[in-house]
């Protein structure tokens, strides 16, 4: 009997060894696992290939041995190439070309992924073609010379007057001395509407009504005449509104606002016998600029007292006995008379104003808050301002010393162009109803038409040569 712990196993307790079954192949073992649905449903079309939900590159496209060699290659210190001989440099270059094939990338996909098919391919094609066929925006050409020039002899060279306006029916009005002329842009015809007596003249301001049917004419004698252009007859004369000449006019529906040398601003309802409905007193000198906002709720006025006032309709009182209406804002930053005023067409509370010869600045105002947003020194007297209705641009007319037109990009106020056809200071600006054409009249006795706001896509014949009028054969107004 053997001693305990000797390591032998009793014969009665020995187990019989049973041979293990052969290993199951992997494909059979995988079949017994959980069910895996196919990546794509078999199509009835045998030519349709299935690549699954993503592209897995073929490893045969990779040189794994070379990748392993480059990854495990021991780092060597940079050799001093200056100490190598030409033969050694040539040897190292040939070795890199023959053995390493000048490889710099370890892993590189040589095969391109398959092209998408079916609906996905169609969607990708439509997206790419739609983005590529979108026309690129062309650079707008700004003409450096006027499109047409008309002679305007006898024009009054006075900075404070407003003797040019363009109505919504495409008829321009211009006052030359005591005579008011109408120029039809559609057919080029010219007619003289009225000639004022010497005692009442000259004409100091003109303004078309909102419907383009009536025109208001301010006189040096302080009277205002209303004319119907369809019948060429005078409707009425407004007497006693001002004590001296009427240099500025502005319409707001049936309200005609007048500004005089007496510093007063008067709202006249032309439908009423007692036409004076509001009086604004705030300027200490002649009112030479008036502009209603697009909404008709705010009125901007500029005067020879170097001030700009903003008047709000809601603050106006119809009680004339009070004799005073409070302004909403009063701006005194300009250092000279303010005639040029322009409300922004794309921002209702933005007003641009231009100062005279001692100021030369264009200033931008927020009429809701009363803050000055920006000020730009133009280097010359600012006589007129017009906004581009289709782009964020501002056109300014200048007197001494430049006598030119300048186009500015807003809000950067980068000068895009400067037009220098006029030889004397530009007195007034007017804009066509479509917003593309600008008219400027200057002390050089010329009226010039510019296509400065027109793009190549909008180009169209504006000036037709139809000989249906007694003035069509002439290139001058008088």
DRENMARMAR-392161 format. One record per residue (C-alpha): z, x, y. Coordinates in pm, 1 decimal. Example, Ala and Ser with C-alpha at 12.3 -4.5 7.8 and 13.67 -1.06 7.14 Angstrom:
2
780.0 1230.0 -450.0
714.0 1367.0 -106.0
This chain:
478
0.0 0.0 0.0
-99.1 136.3 332.9
136.6 173.5 619.6
107.2 -66.6 907.9
-98.9 51.0 1199.8
-328.5 257.0 985.7
-626.4 59.9 1121.3
-755.9 -85.0 798.5
-829.3 -459.0 761.1
-716.5 -642.5 452.3
-997.3 -747.1 227.0
-888.6 -1109.6 215.8
-909.5 -1147.8 590.7
-1248.6 -975.9 642.6
-1521.0 -1197.3 797.9
-1872.4 -1199.0 673.0
-2126.3 -1081.5 934.2
-2401.3 -1335.6 1001.0
-2731.8 -1211.6 1154.6
-2810.3 -1340.9 1505.4
-3117.2 -1557.4 1557.4
-3415.6 -1393.5 1727.3
-3424.6 -1415.4 2110.2
-3598.6 -1714.2 2254.3
-3907.0 -1628.7 2464.3
-3866.1 -1664.9 2839.2
-4126.5 -1934.9 2870.2
-3948.7 -2143.0 2608.5
-3609.6 -2084.1 2766.0
-3750.8 -2179.9 3109.7
-3884.0 -2498.6 2962.7
-3535.8 -2602.5 2863.8
-3408.0 -2557.4 3222.6
-3407.2 -2821.4 3498.8
-3735.0 -2997.4 3575.9
-3940.9 -2831.1 3854.3
-4215.3 -3050.7 4005.7
-4550.4 -2885.9 4073.0
-4612.2 -2755.5 4424.2
-4915.3 -2975.4 4465.5
-5059.1 -3280.0 4294.9
-5371.0 -3218.3 4100.4
-5672.5 -3349.2 4283.8
-5964.7 -3519.7 4125.1
-6180.3 -3265.9 4304.5
-6180.8 -2952.8 4080.5
-6311.8 -2736.2 4365.9
-5998.1 -2798.1 4574.4
-5763.6 -2499.3 4550.8
-5388.4 -2527.0 4567.3
-5184.7 -2254.3 4730.7
-4848.3 -2423.4 4742.6
-4641.1 -2478.6 5051.0
-4678.4 -2123.5 5183.9
-4886.0 -1810.6 5138.2
-4733.7 -1537.7 4918.7
-4934.2 -1214.7 4944.1
-5060.4 -1044.8 4631.9
-4860.2 -733.4 4551.9
-5173.1 -570.5 4417.4
-5273.8 -527.1 4779.8
-4980.9 -289.2 4830.6
-4949.9 72.3 4725.8
-4587.3 63.5 4616.3
-4585.8 423.2 4492.7
-4699.0 555.7 4826.1
-4451.4 329.5 5002.9
-4168.6 463.7 4785.4
-4274.7 822.7 4851.9
-4284.9 774.2 5227.6
-3948.1 599.0 5229.9
-3771.3 860.0 5015.9
-3941.3 1165.8 5163.2
-3672.4 1397.0 5303.1
-3670.1 1435.2 5676.5
-3794.8 1769.4 5796.6
-3727.3 1929.4 6121.4
-4014.8 1934.8 6363.9
-4209.7 2253.3 6336.9
-4315.3 2447.9 6634.5
-4688.2 2377.0 6642.0
-4735.6 2661.8 6883.5
-4647.3 2913.7 6605.9
-4904.9 2773.9 6360.0
-5230.0 2951.0 6312.3
-5560.2 2762.8 6326.2
-5593.9 2794.0 5948.9
-5250.6 2638.2 5891.4
-5329.1 2351.6 6127.4
-5657.0 2284.0 5944.6
-5473.6 2293.6 5609.0
-5212.1 2040.4 5721.5
-5484.1 1811.5 5859.9
-5686.6 1821.4 5534.4
-5370.9 1763.1 5330.2
-5289.7 1449.8 5531.1
-5644.8 1320.4 5495.4
-5678.9 1380.7 5120.5
-5333.7 1299.4 4990.6
-5190.1 1053.0 5241.6
-5517.6 911.4 5371.7
-5370.2 931.4 5725.2
-5137.3 641.4 5650.0
-4887.4 543.3 5912.3
-4782.5 202.4 5777.5
-4578.3 174.7 5462.5
-4649.5 -188.3 5374.6
-4979.2 -341.6 5479.3
-5148.0 -668.0 5384.3
-5505.3 -596.4 5292.6
-5602.2 -945.1 5182.8
-5624.7 -1222.4 5441.4
-5441.3 -1548.3 5374.4
-5664.3 -1831.7 5248.4
-5823.8 -2067.5 5497.1
-5652.6 -2408.4 5534.3
-5840.2 -2695.7 5383.5
-5855.2 -3069.4 5424.0
-5668.3 -3248.1 5704.0
-5476.3 -2938.1 5812.6
-5798.2 -2744.7 5869.9
-5943.8 -3030.8 6072.7
-5633.9 -3058.2 6292.8
-5630.8 -2685.2 6358.9
-6001.5 -2690.6 6445.4
-5959.1 -2980.0 6689.1
-5662.9 -2810.9 6858.1
-5847.1 -2482.2 6903.2
-6168.0 -2642.2 7027.0
-5984.6 -2868.4 7273.4
-5796.4 -2573.7 7423.8
-6108.1 -2359.1 7444.7
-6333.3 -2625.2 7595.1
-6092.7 -2699.1 7882.8
-6281.0 -2595.6 8196.1
-6126.9 -2313.5 8392.8
-6042.9 -2385.8 8755.1
-6297.1 -2226.5 8984.3
-6205.9 -2043.6 9298.7
-6279.6 -2262.0 9600.3
-6530.9 -2129.3 9850.2
-6412.6 -2146.0 10211.6
-6708.0 -2142.8 10453.3
-6679.6 -1898.4 10739.0
-6906.5 -2094.1 10974.1
-6930.3 -2454.6 11082.0
-7152.7 -2698.9 10894.9
-7285.0 -2856.9 11212.2
-7247.7 -2804.2 11586.1
-7284.9 -3064.3 11861.7
-7290.5 -2996.6 12232.6
-7004.4 -3157.3 12425.5
-7067.0 -3092.5 12797.1
-6817.3 -3211.2 13053.9
-6513.3 -3185.8 12827.9
-6180.1 -3167.0 13011.8
-6011.9 -2834.4 12933.8
-5652.2 -2958.4 12923.6
-5409.2 -2856.1 12649.6
-5195.4 -3172.6 12683.0
-5473.6 -3430.7 12619.9
-5579.9 -3588.1 12288.8
-5947.3 -3675.4 12328.3
-6072.6 -3663.1 11966.3
-6011.1 -3899.0 11672.5
-6184.5 -3996.0 11345.2
-6151.6 -4356.7 11223.9
-6125.0 -4484.7 10868.9
-6480.0 -4628.0 10891.5
-6619.3 -4276.3 10930.9
-6685.3 -4305.4 11304.5
-6564.6 -4027.8 11533.5
-6465.9 -4086.0 11896.0
-6466.3 -3815.9 12163.1
-6401.3 -3841.8 12535.7
-6613.3 -3627.1 12766.6
-6487.8 -3670.6 13119.3
-6503.8 -4042.4 13203.6
-6721.9 -4144.1 12905.8
-6618.0 -4227.2 12551.8
-6878.1 -4147.3 12282.3
-6889.5 -4269.4 11922.1
-7058.6 -4060.1 11653.4
-7135.7 -4226.3 11319.1
-7100.8 -3968.6 11043.3
-7295.8 -4180.2 10793.6
-7627.4 -4186.8 10982.2
-7567.1 -3940.4 11266.3
-7614.5 -4199.8 11542.8
-7440.1 -4153.8 11879.0
-7356.1 -4415.8 12138.5
-7149.2 -4426.2 12456.9
-6893.0 -4703.3 12434.4
-6755.7 -4704.5 12788.0
-6767.3 -4509.1 13111.4
-6452.1 -4528.0 13323.3
-6454.5 -4548.6 13700.9
-6376.4 -4231.7 13888.7
-6055.9 -4382.5 14024.4
-5919.2 -4448.3 13674.3
-6059.5 -4146.7 13493.2
-6082.6 -3917.9 13326.0
-6004.4 -4041.8 12974.5
-5688.8 -3865.5 12861.2
-5640.0 -3995.0 12503.0
-5817.9 -4191.9 12228.1
-5693.2 -4333.3 11898.5
-5846.2 -4554.3 11627.2
-5650.3 -4846.5 11485.3
-5553.5 -4845.6 11118.0
-5838.3 -5083.2 11025.7
-6099.7 -4876.5 11209.8
-6209.3 -5180.2 11411.5
-6034.1 -5123.6 11743.6
-5991.6 -4816.9 11955.5
-5731.1 -4749.1 12222.9
-5827.3 -4552.1 12533.2
-5561.5 -4394.2 12755.4
-5652.9 -4328.1 13117.5
-5542.8 -4094.0 13390.6
-5446.3 -4400.4 13596.0
-5170.9 -4492.9 13340.9
-5365.9 -4792.6 13202.4
-5456.8 -4837.8 12834.5
-5775.0 -5019.6 12729.6
-5838.2 -5180.1 12390.0
-6196.8 -5201.7 12265.7
-6358.7 -5380.4 11970.9
-6625.4 -5141.5 11837.7
-6805.6 -5404.3 11627.6
-6896.0 -5610.9 11935.9
-6866.1 -5326.7 12190.8
-6644.3 -5531.2 12420.0
-6306.8 -5468.8 12578.0
-6027.8 -5682.4 12435.0
-5756.3 -5624.2 12695.2
-5601.1 -5375.2 12935.3
-5233.2 -5283.2 12920.1
-5100.6 -5237.3 13273.8
-4770.4 -5098.0 13390.7
-4669.8 -4936.1 13063.1
-4635.8 -4590.7 13221.5
-4611.2 -4453.3 13571.4
-4869.8 -4176.6 13521.3
-5141.5 -4066.4 13280.3
-5127.5 -4154.7 12911.2
-5189.9 -3834.5 12717.4
-5100.9 -3942.6 12361.1
-5154.0 -4251.5 12142.7
-5060.4 -4346.6 11785.5
-5105.9 -4666.0 11579.7
-4862.9 -4819.4 11330.4
-5036.3 -5133.9 11201.6
-5045.2 -5365.6 11506.4
-4809.0 -5149.3 11709.4
-4973.8 -4911.9 11956.1
-4737.5 -4633.0 12060.0
-4814.4 -4463.5 12390.8
-4674.5 -4147.0 12546.8
-4703.8 -4071.4 12916.2
-4647.9 -3797.0 13167.8
-4335.4 -3984.9 13275.2
-4166.2 -3877.6 12949.4
-4145.0 -4230.3 12806.9
-4264.4 -4351.0 12468.2
-4350.1 -4721.9 12443.2
-4424.4 -4942.1 12142.6
-4678.1 -5211.7 12229.8
-4750.2 -5509.4 12003.2
-5112.5 -5576.3 12095.8
-5096.0 -5930.6 11952.1
-4841.5 -6043.9 12208.7
-4884.0 -6124.0 12574.8
-4559.0 -5936.6 12654.3
-4668.1 -5637.9 12452.7
-4380.1 -5393.9 12521.9
-4132.1 -5417.8 12231.4
-3954.7 -5077.4 12229.4
-3902.9 -4796.3 12475.8
-3793.6 -4448.2 12365.8
-3648.4 -4222.0 12632.7
-3564.8 -3870.5 12524.5
-3824.3 -3632.3 12666.6
-3777.1 -3480.6 13008.4
-4146.1 -3404.9 13062.5
-4489.8 -3526.3 12951.0
-4523.5 -3656.1 12595.7
-4829.8 -3477.1 12457.0
-4794.8 -3539.2 12080.6
-4731.4 -3858.2 11879.7
-4757.1 -3908.0 11502.5
-4632.3 -4190.0 11278.3
-4528.9 -4099.1 10923.7
-4726.9 -4233.0 10628.6
-4462.0 -4495.7 10556.8
-4456.6 -4609.5 10918.2
-4076.8 -4572.9 10930.9
-4050.2 -4257.2 11140.7
-4222.5 -4144.1 11459.5
-4252.6 -3779.9 11562.0
-4301.1 -3694.5 11928.3
-4360.5 -3362.6 12101.9
-4337.1 -3293.5 12471.2
-4386.2 -3043.7 12748.2
-4008.8 -3001.6 12750.0
-4048.1 -2789.2 12432.3
-3871.0 -3051.4 12218.5
-3955.6 -3250.8 11906.3
-3794.5 -3590.4 11848.9
-3779.1 -3798.3 11531.5
-3741.2 -4172.9 11593.1
-3654.4 -4416.0 11314.5
-3772.8 -4776.9 11318.3
-3440.4 -4901.8 11182.0
-3259.8 -4756.0 11485.9
-3491.3 -4912.1 11744.5
-3352.5 -5193.9 11957.9
-3569.7 -5472.0 12096.5
-3326.6 -5523.0 12384.9
-3524.1 -5364.9 12667.9
-3235.1 -5411.0 12909.7
-3051.6 -5127.3 12737.9
-3333.6 -4897.0 12842.4
-3253.7 -4638.7 12576.0
-3308.8 -4591.1 12201.5
-3129.9 -4312.7 12021.5
-3337.8 -4056.1 11836.5
-3266.7 -3967.0 11474.9
-3320.2 -3591.5 11524.8
-3387.2 -3368.6 11821.5
-3532.9 -3021.1 11763.1
-3525.4 -2761.9 12039.2
-3635.1 -2448.0 11853.9
-3981.7 -2424.8 12011.5
-4018.9 -2215.8 12327.4
-4326.0 -2395.5 12464.9
-4486.4 -2739.9 12477.0
-4528.8 -2912.7 12140.7
-4857.7 -3098.2 12102.7
-4949.9 -3025.4 11737.8
-4772.1 -3253.9 11489.4
-4865.5 -3332.4 11127.4
-4681.5 -3526.3 10854.3
-4720.4 -3383.4 10504.9
-4921.9 -3612.6 10272.0
-4744.8 -3499.6 9952.3
-4385.5 -3487.0 10087.1
-4292.0 -3780.3 10307.6
-4000.3 -3611.8 10484.6
-4186.5 -3292.0 10575.8
-4317.3 -3247.1 10930.7
-4511.8 -2951.4 11071.1
-4506.1 -2878.3 11445.8
-4678.8 -2614.5 11655.4
-4575.2 -2460.8 11986.4
-4777.0 -2354.6 12289.3
-4859.5 -2015.7 12433.2
-4500.7 -1894.4 12484.5
-4398.2 -1997.5 12132.2
-4701.6 -1958.1 11900.1
-4499.8 -2072.7 11598.3
-4554.9 -2331.7 11327.5
-4225.7 -2481.9 11218.0
-4149.8 -2706.3 10919.4
-3879.8 -2973.4 10937.5
-3696.1 -3184.5 10683.6
-3670.9 -3512.7 10874.1
-3403.2 -3649.4 10638.6
-3157.0 -3366.4 10691.0
-3283.0 -3236.5 11026.6
-3309.7 -2877.4 10900.0
-3581.0 -2627.0 10989.2
-3727.3 -2512.3 10656.8
-3951.3 -2233.6 10780.4
-4107.7 -2079.7 11089.5
-4427.8 -1872.1 11106.8
-4548.7 -1680.1 11410.5
-4925.7 -1732.8 11434.1
-4976.1 -1497.9 11727.6
-5159.0 -1761.2 11932.2
-5116.4 -2096.8 12105.6
-5105.9 -2379.8 11847.1
-5319.7 -2674.3 11964.5
-5355.0 -2880.4 11645.8
-5240.9 -2913.7 11283.6
-5397.3 -3087.1 10982.1
-5283.3 -3104.1 10618.5
-5527.4 -3081.6 10329.5
-5502.1 -3411.6 10139.5
-5609.2 -3254.0 9809.0
-5438.0 -2913.8 9812.7
-5114.3 -2772.0 9949.2
-5280.1 -2620.8 10254.7
-5240.5 -2647.1 10630.7
-5509.1 -2597.0 10895.5
-5410.7 -2487.8 11246.0
-5616.9 -2478.0 11564.9
-5543.4 -2208.8 11822.4
-5600.6 -2142.2 12187.9
-5514.9 -1828.0 12377.8
-5572.8 -1565.8 12256.6
-5745.0 -1618.4 11922.3
-5949.6 -1937.3 11991.1
-5993.7 -1993.7 11617.2
-5898.4 -2204.2 11315.7
-5663.5 -2068.2 11047.9
-5612.8 -2198.8 10694.2
-5269.3 -2143.6 10540.8
-5138.7 -2178.5 10185.5
-4818.3 -2383.6 10170.4
-4532.5 -2304.2 10119.1
-4600.4 -1927.7 10110.5
-4792.4 -1951.4 10442.3
-5036.8 -1686.2 10334.1
-5345.2 -1699.7 10554.3
-5644.8 -1791.5 10338.6
-5915.8 -1785.1 10603.3
-5972.8 -1755.5 10976.8
-6273.8 -1924.7 11139.3
-6385.1 -1776.9 11467.6
-6700.6 -1968.2 11570.5
-6543.6 -2109.7 11888.3
-6558.0 -1889.4 12195.8
-6286.2 -2074.1 12392.0
-5957.2 -2234.5 12298.5
-5966.8 -2521.2 12048.4
-5831.7 -2836.6 12211.4
-5818.3 -3099.0 11932.1
-5865.4 -3148.9 11558.8
-5967.7 -3457.4 11358.1
-6011.8 -3521.4 10986.2
-6267.0 -3738.0 10803.8
-6141.4 -4037.3 10600.4
-6209.6 -3860.8 10268.2
-6015.1 -3557.7 10390.9
-6288.4 -3300.3 10320.4
-6444.2 -3251.8 10663.7
-6269.8 -3136.0 10981.3
-6391.9 -3171.5 11338.2
-6281.6 -2937.2 11615.2
-6361.8 -2957.8 11985.3
-6306.7 -2662.7 12217.6
-6329.5 -2563.9 12580.2
-6661.5 -2390.5 12501.6
-6811.7 -2745.3 12516.3
-6895.0 -2760.6 12146.1
-6790.0 -3001.2 11871.8
-6800.5 -2831.1 11531.4
-6783.5 -2983.7 11183.7
-6632.4 -2782.1 10897.8
-6633.5 -2838.9 10520.5
-6317.1 -2633.7 10496.2
-6125.2 -2874.6 10269.5
-6418.4 -2953.6 10039.0
-6446.2 -2811.3 9686.6
-6763.7 -2746.3 9491.4
-6694.7 -3047.4 9266.7
-6655.5 -3274.1 9569.1
-6964.3 -3153.4 9751.5
-7184.3 -3441.7 9856.7
-7426.0 -3514.4 10140.7
-7212.9 -3635.3 10428.9
-7457.5 -3591.2 10711.4
-7765.5 -3801.5 10653.9
-8074.8 -3769.5 10868.3
-8166.7 -4133.5 10915.2
-8358.0 -4192.2 11237.5
-8210.1 -4525.7 11338.0
-8078.0 -4472.1 11685.9
-8177.9 -4353.6 12025.8
-7958.5 -4039.9 12006.9
-8055.6 -3921.6 11658.4
-8321.6 -3679.8 11772.3
-8070.3 -3482.5 11978.8
-7818.1 -3221.9 11860.0
-7581.8 -3294.4 12148.9
-7360.5 -3585.8 12241.4
-7475.9 -3622.2 12596.4
